[in-house]
Amino acid sequence: MELAVLKHNGEETGRKVTLSEDIFGVEPNDHAIYLDVKQFLANQRQGTHKSKERNEIAGSTKKIKKQKGTGGARAGSIKSPVFRGGGRIFGPRPRNYSFKLNKKLKQVARKSALTYKVRENSLMILENVSFDSPKTKDYIAFLNGLSMTDKKTLLVLPEDNKNVYLSSRNLPKAKVVSVNDVNTYELLNADNLMLCEGSVSMLETLLLK
């Protein structure tokens, strides 16, 4: 499978890049995608939620009323969950939501996501992108040239580029990552995937290990 390499204004450069069928043409595994996205979103959770249970509430330990003869239910503590201001029953406790996935499964998920992008014609190959200084207007002009201003985009760079990353950071629909940080969730979340020419071979090396 071959795709033309585009300039930053959307015109063809005359060069073409061959995409590996083992990465961009596999049979998608939807369950692998589900698990990888689930893990990504779970890892975003802080898990610092906490409510006070009855043993943590500040309050009197005196028995509220006598055990028998009141005609009502027996009650021993004002901190009981059945009273206003009492502790919470089975409230949230701090916990870690992360879970382990095998490396091979995560590779299958990313290959499946890349295959979907190719099938949807949502993948383009660009000349390598670099800016002299971090300026949001430069990145907006870059997106304008590709008619991508109103779409959610993911730009994959061959290596970290601070100027490009900072230029895009203030745009809510634009995301820039390096090849090593590509993940299934962001691949699927973007309307259009833009791979730099130099990142294609690195991506193939990474996913064919």
N, C-alpha and C positions, 0 to 999 in steps of 0.2 A: 504494500500500500504506500503510495507516494502523495505527499502534500507539498504545495508550493510555499516557499519562504516569502513572507510579505515584508514590505518596508513599513515604517511607522505611519505612513499615510494610507496604507491599505493596498498599495500597488505591489505587483509581483516583482521580485528581484531577478527572476530567471533561474534561480537555484531551486532544487527540490530535495526534500528529506524523505528517506524511506523509513516507514514505521514498522517495527517488528510485529508480526502477527501474534507472537507469543505474549504480547502485552496489550496491544491495541485491537486485537481481533480474537479474543478468547470467548468462550461461552460464559456469560455473566452468572455469577453465583449470588443470588439475592440474599440468601441467609448469611453468607459471609459479610456482605455489605451491612446488613442489619446489625450483626454482632460488633463490627468495627465502629460503626456510627454510635451504637449504644455505649461502647467503651469510651469513645471520645467525649460524649456528652456527660457520662458519669464522672470522668476525670475533671470536668469543669466545675463540679460541685464542691463547695468548701466543706460541707458536712459539719458546720459549727453550730447547728441548731440545738437548742436546749430549753427545756421548761422545768420548773421546780416540781418535784414530787413531794409527797406528804412529809417525808423525813427531812426535807430541805426548807420547808416553810418556817418563817419566824412566827411563833405564836405560843399561847399557853398550852401546857400539857395537862391542865386540870380537867377532870371529867365534867362535861357540860351540865349534865343533870343526872339524877339518880337512875339506877339501872331499870327499876320496875315501878309501875304504878302511875306513869304519866299519861298512858293511853296512846303514846306515840312510839316511834321506832327508837330502839336503844341508840345512844350516841356517846362516844368516849372522848373524841378529840375535835377541837375546832378546826384542826388542820385536815380533817377528813375531806376527800375529794367530792363528797356529796354536798358540802357547804360552800357558799360563796366565799372566795378568798382562800379556799383550801388548795391542796396540791392537785396536780393533774395525774390522772390515771394513764399509765403507759404513754407518757409524753415523749417527744423526740429527744434522743440523746446524741451527743457528738459521735460521728462514725465516719469511716472511710468508704466511699462508694466505688472505689476503683476495683477492677478485677483483671485477671490475667487472660491474655489471648496468645495463641501460638503465632510465631513470626510468619510461618507459611500461610496461615489463614489471613493475616493482615495483608500479605502480598497479593493473595487471590482477590481480596476485597478491592485493593487499589487497581489491580488489572481490570477487574469488572467495571469499576467506575470509569476508567479511561476508555474502555470499550464502548460504554454507553455514550460517552461524549463524542466519540467518532461516529457512532450510528446516528446521533442526533445532529450531526454537522455543527457541533458546538466547539470544535477544536481548531485552533489556527496556530501556525508556526511563524514566529517573528524573528527579525534580526535582533541580535542581542541589544538590550536596553541599558542605557547608563545616562545619568545626569551629572552636570558639573557641580550642582549644589542642590540641596533639598528645597524644592519649591512646588507647592500644590498646583499652581497654575500650569507648570510644565507637564505634570501628569494629566491634568484635565485636557490640555492641548493634545497630548499623546492619545488619550481616549477619543477625543473628537475626530482625530485623523482616521481612527478605525471604526467610527460610528458606534461607539460602545458607551457613551456617556450615561445613558439611562438604564444600562444593564448591569447585573451583578457579574463582576469579572474576577478571575483568579489568574495572576501573572506568575509564572514559575521561572525563577532566575537560576542560572547554573551555580551561582554562589552568592553569598550575602552581599548586598549592595545597599549601604546605609542611605545614600542619597535617594535612591528609587523608593526604598521602603518608607522613609520619612515623607517623601512627596505624596505618597498615596494614603498615609495613615489617617488623614483628616477627612477622607471620602468614605462615607458609610457603605457604598456598594462596591468599593475597590479593595482587593486583597492582594498582597505581594508576599510570596514565600520563596525560599530556596528549594532546590531539589530534595535536600535531606529532610525538609519539613513538610513535604506533601502528605496529606492525609485524605482518607476517603470522604469524610464529612465535608471538607471544604471543596473537594472536587465536585461533589454532587450539589452542593449549595450554590455554586456559581452557575450563572446562565451560560457564560462563555469561558472556556479555558484557553489561555494564551501561553504557549510554550516558547521560550527563547530557543533559537537554533542550537545553541551550545548545551542546552539542558536536556535535549532529547536523548543523546547517547548516554549521558550520566543517569537519566531515569531508567533507561533500559538496563544499564549495568547494575543499578540498585535493585531492580525488581527481578532480575534473572539470576541472583545469587543462589 
